[in-house]
Amino acid sequence: MTHEYFMQRCLQLAQLGAGNVAPNPMVGCVIVVDGKIIGEGYHMHYGGAHAEVNAIHSVDNKALLNQATVYVSLEPCSHFGKTPPCADLLIQYKVKQVVVGCLDPHAQVAGKGIEKLKLAGIEVLVGILENDCIELNKRFITFHQKQRPYIILKWAETKDGFIAGDIKQISGTLAQQRLHIWRSEEVAFMIGTNTLLQDNPALSVRLVEGNNPIRIAVDAELKSVDKALKFYDQSQTTIIINTVKNETDGLVEYIKVDSTDPKSLLKVLFEQNILSVVIEGGAQFLQSFLDANLYDEIRVMKSKLLCFEAGLHAPLNPLNALITEDLGEDILSIYQRQ
């Protein structure tokens, strides 16, 4: 068995925390003695035990830990947060070796966990399946390195390139189901004033199992005062970014800003500890992020058959498709910045 084999298992475990751990990273941990896995765990939910803690708790014979190699997809934490430092726990059990996928960019960790382990006499190896480990937590890493959320621009367009027209629903059934999967995976979804007023979206998870995202509307002048709108139904955490007031009404929070340009909006999201955001419309709102060069990924659902012939054109996409997938009535194209 190789280091890569056990790190791949860490990645599989870490993925089980998707949609439940933000703003923390997804982390998996495997404990190995003589080529055999004796314990494993992952970070299951925000505020709960970290992967290393769960893995150690799963080991029946703790006496074996001083002979163990501990594999973890992200550097063990070295500071007190909602839980004690994982590096201290590994030192307490005097594990033999720690193999780390990638460094943690969080300012309170950033190499300090590895340094603490080495000072305690534990052998540390870093960089096993590093690119895969970084890809898994690109939202967390982007958040801490760039001081903003990971940004996904998403829209649906007709075969002839229109984003809006006489028919509101462009995407077919499979595309709609995929959208609800995304809603369960990402921290927040954000729309502009026109989309809020014209489409009255709920931005909830309905077609699959999962947690609702934080829903955000940018309504500078608070035109959306109609409490009959789904955004105000108190069913999930909701943020209204505006230039008028700061106020909290149940699960709806109004946050006042001086400007609603993309950089100002992202500053608010960073302050709210939002790791990832899907910007879903409308065309002008999406184009403002494209023009500001503020995006990490673009997801486009393109209808195979539906044509409007007139209406509002889809935004201009500057990237080449990385992934394309047939979703029945639509083609999904995912564009990712390299």
C-alpha positions, -999 to +999 in steps of 0.1 A: +000+000+000+013+035-009+009+069+007-013+078-023-036+049-016-043+060+019-046+097+010-071+088-016-092+072+011-088+104+031-103+123+002-132+099-001-140+104+035-136+141+034-162+144+006-188+129+029-188+163+048-199+183+017-226+208+024-223+204+062-190+217+073-186+253+059-170+276+068-147+248+078-129+227+052-137+191+043-111+168+059-106+131+060-082+111+082-070+075+081-048+058+107-025+030+095-003+004+113+017-021+094-002-013+062-036-019+078-062+008+085-071+007+122-091+039+123-107+065+101-129+096+103-139+128+087-152+163+097-190+156+097-205+190+105-195+225+115-188+229+152-183+191+155-152+170+161-125+173+134-114+144+112-084+135+133-105+133+165-131+111+149-104+088+135-086+084+168-119+077+186-126+049+160-094+030+170-102+001+193-067-004+207-053+031+214-019+015+224-012+010+187-013+047+180+024+052+189+032+029+160+008+046+136+010+067+105-018+092+104-029+103+070-049+136+068-060+155+037-054+189+053-027+201+078-039+194+114-050+226+131-028+241+158-051+266+175-082+265+197-114+272+177-147+254+184-125+224+192-090+219+206-060+217+183-057+184+164-019+187+163-019+185+202-041+154+201-017+136+177+012+146+200-006+134+230-009+099+215+027+100+203+019+089+167+049+078+147+043+097+115+018+122+100+013+124+062-004+156+050-021+163+017-018+200+016-012+230+039-040+249+056-040+285+044-059+297+075-039+325+092-040+307+125-026+274+110-005+280+078+023+256+087+021+260+124+004+226+128+032+209+110+059+228+129+043+218+162+043+181+152+080+182+141+090+199+173+074+171+192+095+146+173+069+133+149+080+126+114+059+147+089+055+142+052+036+169+032+023+171-004+008+136-011-019+140-037-015+177-031-034+189-062-064+167-054-064+179-018-063+215-029-091+209-055-113+194-028-111+225-006-107+252-033-136+271-017-119+272+017-085+279+002-098+307-021-116+323+009-085+325+030-060+333+003-081+359-016-103+372+013-135+365-007-158+336-014-153+311-042-175+326-070-196+306-094-215+324-121-245+303-132-271+308-159-295+290-183-297+301-219-317+291-250-302+274-280-300+308-297-283+324-267-310+342-248-312+342-210-347+357-207-378+360-229-415+352-230-409+318-212-394+319-177-384+283-175-355+275-199-339+244-183-354+208-184-360+184-156-325+170-153-309+204-153-333+216-126-324+186-105-287+194-109-293+230-098-309+218-066-279+195-059-257+226-063-280+245-038-273+218-013-236+219-018-228+257-019-230+281+010-250+309-007-269+319-038-271+355-048-294+374-072-301+410-082-332+431-077-348+424-111-346+386-106-360+389-071-390+410-083-397+393-116-390+356-108-399+356-071-374+327-065-373+306-033-337+295-038-344+265-016-335+228-020-366+209-032-358+181-057-330+164-037-321+160+000-298+186+015-295+218+034-308+251+020-282+277+011-281+312+025-300+332+000-289+368-008-305+395-028-288+428-038-316+454-036-299+488-033-331+508-029-352+482-011-377+479-040-386+444-029-407+454+001-436+430-006-434+405+022-454+380+000-422+373-019-407+339-011-375+356+000-393+369+031-410+336+041-386+330+071-379+295+059-341+299+056-313+324+064-317+354+040-296+385+035-307+416+018-278+439+008-289+475+004-279+511+008-308+520+032-306+502+065-292+476+089-319+455+105-327+420+115-362+405+111-362+369+121-341+350+096-339+380+073-310+403+078-306+437+060-270+448+056-263+484+046-235+492+022-222+523+006-219+506-028-233+475-045-204+470-069-190+435-070-160+442-048-182+457-021-206+428-022-178+403-019-164+422+011-198+417+028-199+380+020-164+376+034-174+393+066-204+370+068-180+340+066-195+328+033-170+304+016-188+300-017-215+319-036-234+310-068-245+342-086-276+332-105-289+364-122-299+384-139-278+391-170-266+426-160-257+414-125-238+384-139-220+406-164-209+430-137-188+402-121-175+391-155-164+427-162-148+430-128-129+398-135-143+384-102-152+347-107-137+313-104-161+291-123-189+295-148-218+270-152-241+273-182-272+252-189-279+255-227-312+242-241-309+219-271-342+229-286-357+260-270-353+293-290-366+327-281-354+346-313-356+378-292-352+388-256-323+394-232-290+380-244-269+357-222-237+372-207-205+370-228-185+341-215-147+345-218-136+309-209-134+276-227-154+247-215-136+224-191-165+198-187-196+193-208-224+169-198-256+159-216-286+165-193-314+154-216-330+186-228-299+206-220-261+206-222-242+216-191-209+233-196-186+241-167-158+266-172-131+268-146-103+293-143-069+277-144 
